[in-house]
Amino acid sequence: MSNTLSKVCTISSVDWFQRTTNEDQNRGTAVYTVKQVATLTGVTEPTLRAWERRYGVVEPARSSGGYRLYDETQVALLREMAALVSNGVPASHAAAALRSRPAAAEQGPPTQPSGDSLVEAAEALDPVKLHRVIDQAFGSAPFEQVAEHWLPEQLLRIGEAWEHGRLDVSQEHFASASLMGAIAGVFSAAPEPNPASSVLVGLPPGARHDLMLFAFAACLKRTGTAVVYLGTDVPEGSWLAAASEARPRAAVLGVTAPEEVPRAQAIIDGLKGVTPPLSVWVGGSQRHAVTGAEQLPDEVARAAALLHRSLLAGRN
């Protein structure tokens, strides 16, 4: 979602801005009305009020007449919130990331949580801490950066913790489900796609680990591509039926284990006979073991950008 700065400013609003600024210079504080903040941030007045009501990002003062008055620090926070949301970060995640930071004006941009904070929250089965860690990470940067850097690192840490007995299945599933929910928020918040460029995305039969594939799908949808996300454990017949019904421009399979290769190969071969024709792409650690499909790089945002460029070029 992106917002457009207002290009209209009434004389009355300029006068009010000038009066309040001059009056408050003695206190070292500039006070802005909600109309002025909307102009300064590019966020509509109803959205500003909704962010205040739902997320408590800022708590503006009130004039004697009951009107909202914002200071410089609050305007800066709202600008940052607007930038995060325009980059595809769900408003709830962006707000949580901003709220979790110290209020000092000299604070830099939000940083991603590091170390074992996610594993620790999963180990404790602490939903509040887990959601706080995820919200902070997802609010720290555009989703493409989160998906290519923070997310794979955390999945590696979770996997190592499970292998070493620090996490059991319930704790690993607890963390994975919350991460999937956060990615789903990004997927849902992506702009309305172009239906003429739809892409099927899913896994072959027996494959059930789709977190990074879903992150790829979210990155792809954020390019404006219509993503038909099929998910895990999709039989060959269902792939072919989906291709017949959706008539996509392309299909993407994830292949991450050797035992998935024969089933993925059967799907690729079947999709090659679909009418109208579509391009078939494959990603994952076992992508080199299949034939007849274009290969995508490991970095999910780069992979999404590559496929998007191919669709724009009209490649089949």
Secondary structure, DSSP 4 states (H G I P E B T S, - for coil): ----------HHHHHHHHHHHHHHGGGT---B-HHHHHHHHS--HHHHHHHHHHH-S---EE-TTS-EEB-HHHHHHHHHHHHHHHTT--HHHHHHHHHTS---TT--S-----TTHHHHHHHTT-HHHHHHHHHHHHTSS-HHHIIIIIHHHHHHHHHHHHHTTSS-HHHHHHHHHHHHHHHHHHHHHSPPPEEEEEEEEE--TT----HHHHHHHHHHHTTTEEEEEEESS--HHHHHHHHHHH--SEEEEE--SGGGHHHHHHHHHHHTT-SS--EEEEESTTGGG--SSEEPPSSHHHHHHHHHHHHHTT--
